[in-house]
Amino acid sequence: QAQLVQSGGGSVQAGGSLRLSCLTSRAIYNGYCMGWFRQAPGKEREGVGGVHRDDRTSVADSVKGRFTISKDDAKNTLYLQMDSLQPEDTAMYYCAAGSCPGGSAVRSVNFWGQGTQVTVSS
Protein backbone atom coordinates (compact mmCIF):
# COMPACT_ATOMS: atom_id res chain seq x y z
CA GLN A 1 0.00 0.00 0.00
CA ALA A 2 1.48 3.29 -1.10
CA GLN A 3 2.18 5.68 1.73
CA LEU A 4 2.80 8.73 -0.45
CA VAL A 5 0.66 9.14 -3.56
CA GLN A 6 1.80 11.71 -6.08
CA SER A 7 -0.18 13.44 -8.80
CA GLY A 8 0.44 16.21 -11.29
CA GLY A 9 3.43 16.68 -13.53
CA GLY A 10 3.56 16.24 -17.28
CA SER A 11 5.04 18.17 -20.16
CA VAL A 12 5.28 21.93 -20.57
CA GLN A 13 7.20 24.47 -22.59
CA ALA A 14 9.93 26.57 -21.06
CA GLY A 15 8.49 29.36 -18.97
CA GLY A 16 5.41 27.36 -18.08
CA SER A 17 4.12 26.12 -14.74
CA LEU A 18 3.16 22.83 -13.17
CA ARG A 19 2.02 21.75 -9.72
CA LEU A 20 2.77 18.46 -8.06
CA SER A 21 0.74 17.04 -5.19
CA CYS A 22 1.61 14.40 -2.62
CA LEU A 23 -1.16 12.86 -0.55
CA THR A 24 -0.30 10.89 2.55
CA SER A 25 -1.77 9.58 5.79
CA ARG A 26 -2.28 11.81 8.79
CA ALA A 27 0.24 9.76 10.76
CA ILE A 28 2.99 10.40 8.23
CA TYR A 29 1.94 13.98 7.58
CA ASN A 30 2.08 14.87 11.29
CA GLY A 31 5.04 12.67 12.17
CA TYR A 32 7.66 13.56 9.58
CA CYS A 33 9.17 16.37 7.62
CA MET A 34 8.17 16.23 3.99
CA GLY A 35 9.88 17.32 0.84
CA TRP A 36 10.60 16.91 -2.83
CA PHE A 37 13.52 15.36 -4.67
CA ARG A 38 14.26 15.03 -8.35
CA GLN A 39 16.46 12.90 -10.53
CA ALA A 40 17.41 13.76 -14.07
CA PRO A 41 18.70 11.11 -16.50
CA GLY A 42 22.31 10.29 -15.74
CA LYS A 43 22.38 12.41 -12.61
CA GLU A 44 22.10 11.76 -8.91
CA ARG A 45 18.89 12.41 -7.02
CA GLU A 46 18.89 15.89 -5.51
CA GLY A 47 16.77 17.67 -2.97
CA VAL A 48 14.41 20.31 -4.30
CA GLY A 49 13.01 21.52 -1.00
CA GLY A 50 11.23 20.58 2.17
CA VAL A 51 8.85 21.63 4.91
CA HIS A 52 9.19 21.05 8.62
CA ARG A 53 6.27 20.09 10.84
CA ASP A 54 6.37 23.66 12.13
CA ASP A 55 5.79 24.92 8.57
CA ARG A 56 9.31 26.18 7.96
CA THR A 57 10.17 25.65 4.31
CA SER A 58 13.32 25.67 2.25
CA VAL A 59 14.15 25.19 -1.41
CA ALA A 60 17.38 24.50 -3.26
CA ASP A 61 19.29 27.44 -4.67
CA SER A 62 18.74 26.11 -8.18
CA VAL A 63 14.97 26.59 -7.90
CA LYS A 64 14.76 29.49 -5.47
CA GLY A 65 12.36 32.17 -6.67
CA ARG A 66 10.70 29.73 -9.11
CA PHE A 67 9.50 26.79 -7.00
CA THR A 68 7.32 27.00 -3.90
CA ILE A 69 6.56 24.31 -1.36
CA SER A 70 3.31 24.40 0.57
CA LYS A 71 0.99 22.05 2.39
CA ASP A 72 -2.67 21.68 3.22
CA ASP A 73 -3.12 20.36 6.75
CA ALA A 74 -6.79 19.55 6.20
CA LYS A 75 -5.92 17.33 3.24
CA ASN A 76 -2.63 15.83 4.46
CA THR A 77 -1.17 16.99 1.18
CA LEU A 78 2.15 18.49 0.16
CA TYR A 79 2.49 20.63 -2.94
CA LEU A 80 5.28 21.76 -5.21
CA GLN A 81 4.38 24.75 -7.36
CA MET A 82 6.85 25.08 -10.20
CA ASP A 83 6.91 28.33 -12.17
CA SER A 84 9.24 29.61 -14.90
CA LEU A 85 10.20 26.05 -15.70
CA GLN A 86 13.36 25.49 -17.70
CA PRO A 87 14.59 22.48 -19.70
CA GLU A 88 17.11 21.74 -16.93
CA ASP A 89 14.18 21.12 -14.58
CA THR A 90 13.30 18.02 -16.59
CA ALA A 91 13.46 15.08 -14.20
CA MET A 92 11.51 12.48 -12.28
CA TYR A 93 10.19 14.17 -9.17
CA TYR A 94 9.68 12.30 -5.91
CA CYS A 95 7.79 13.18 -2.77
CA ALA A 96 9.48 12.06 0.44
CA ALA A 97 8.85 11.93 4.17
CA GLY A 98 11.59 11.59 6.74
CA SER A 99 13.74 13.42 9.25
CA CYS A 100 15.07 16.94 8.80
CA PRO A 101 17.62 17.58 11.54
CA GLY A 102 18.38 21.22 12.08
CA GLY A 103 16.07 22.57 9.42
CA SER A 104 13.40 21.71 6.89
CA ALA A 105 15.37 19.78 4.28
CA VAL A 106 14.63 16.06 4.42
CA ARG A 107 17.93 14.26 5.10
CA SER A 108 16.93 10.72 5.93
CA VAL A 109 13.97 9.41 3.97
CA ASN A 110 11.56 6.91 5.48
CA PHE A 111 8.93 6.98 2.73
CA TRP A 112 9.04 7.70 -0.99
CA GLY A 113 6.32 8.57 -3.43
CA GLN A 114 6.05 6.68 -6.70
CA GLY A 115 7.59 9.48 -8.74
CA THR A 116 6.16 11.64 -11.47
CA GLN A 117 7.82 12.81 -14.68
CA VAL A 118 8.23 16.50 -15.45
CA THR A 119 9.44 17.35 -18.95
CA VAL A 120 10.21 20.90 -20.03
CA SER A 121 10.82 21.60 -23.70
CA SER A 122 12.65 24.62 -25.07
Disulfide bonds with the S-S distance in Angstrom:
Cys22-Cys95 1.98
Cys33-Cys100 1.68
